[in-house]
């Protein structure tokens, strides 16, 4: 099946078994939890692509703690959304206490500051 029938029909002249090995070790949904076979990727695709996938693996691992914190904060927000009491922002309280932007005549002036 697959590549064997394509070889038999003459669509391809040759096939490399590493492709099948990469599928079994890397490109299958059943191995999503395993580390990437960087050596096989490097041999099959070359140095640049192998380094790229090695970097993606490290980068993904570095994002896992941030993702966990994000999920915790999101779930906390969902759990406490009904407890949220809208309040007047702090600036408006400060403005009233210090007499900032009080109306005078036709416009607004900065009262309380020289």
C-alpha positions in Angstrom: 0.0 0.0 0.0 1.1 3.6 -0.3 4.6 4.0 -1.5 4.8 0.3 -2.6 2.0 0.7 -5.1 3.5 4.0 -6.4 6.8 2.2 -7.0 5.1 -0.7 -8.7 3.2 1.7 -11.0 6.4 3.6 -11.9 5.2 6.9 -10.4 8.4 6.9 -8.3 11.7 5.3 -9.3 12.9 4.7 -5.7 11.8 5.2 -2.1 13.8 5.7 1.0 12.9 3.6 4.1 13.8 6.5 6.4 10.6 8.2 5.3 8.6 5.3 6.7 10.7 5.4 9.9 10.1 9.1 10.3 6.4 8.5 10.0 6.5 5.8 12.6 8.7 7.8 15.0 7.6 11.4 14.4 4.7 12.2 12.0 2.0 9.9 13.6 -0.6 11.1 16.0 0.1 8.1 18.2 3.6 9.4 19.2 2.6 13.1 20.0 3.9 12.7 23.6 7.4 11.5 22.6 10.5 13.6 21.9 11.3 14.4 18.3 13.8 12.2 16.6 16.2 15.1 15.8 18.9 12.8 14.5 16.5 11.2 11.9 15.1 14.6 11.0 18.6 16.0 10.5 19.6 13.0 8.3 16.4 13.2 6.2 16.0 17.0 5.8 19.4 18.4 6.5 21.2 20.4 9.1 19.1 23.6 8.9 15.7 21.9 9.1 17.0 19.6 11.9 18.2 22.7 13.9 14.9 24.4 13.2 12.9 21.5 14.7 15.3 21.2 17.6 14.7 24.9 18.4 10.9 24.4 18.1 11.0 21.5 20.6 13.0 23.6 23.1 10.7 26.7 22.5 7.6 24.6 23.0 8.9 23.2 26.3 9.7 26.7 27.5 6.1 27.8 26.8 4.5 25.0 28.9 4.9 26.8 32.3 3.5 30.0 30.8 0.5 28.1 29.4 -0.2 26.4 32.7 -0.2 29.8 34.5 -2.5 31.2 31.7 -4.9 28.4 32.2 -5.0 28.8 36.0 -5.6 32.6 35.6 -8.3 32.0 33.0 -10.1 29.5 35.2 -9.8 31.8 38.2 -11.4 34.6 36.2 -14.2 32.3 35.0 -14.8 31.2 38.6 -14.9 34.7 40.0 -16.6 36.6 37.2 -19.9 36.8 39.2 -18.0 38.3 42.2 -16.8 41.3 40.2 -18.2 44.6 41.5 -17.6 47.4 39.1 -16.0 50.4 40.8 -15.0 53.9 39.9 -11.4 53.9 38.7 -8.9 55.2 41.1 -8.0 58.2 38.9 -11.6 59.6 39.3 -11.3 59.3 43.1 -7.9 61.1 43.0 -9.3 63.8 40.7 -12.2 64.6 43.1 -9.9 64.7 46.1 -7.3 67.0 44.5 -9.7 69.2 42.5 -8.3 68.3 39.1 -10.2 69.2 35.9 -13.0 71.1 37.6 -15.4 73.0 35.3 -14.9 76.8 35.2 -17.0 78.9 32.8 -17.3 77.5 29.4 -14.5 74.9 29.6 -12.4 72.8 31.8 -9.3 74.0 33.7 -6.7 72.3 35.8 -7.6 73.4 39.2 -5.3 72.8 42.2 -2.1 73.1 40.1 -0.2 76.3 39.6 
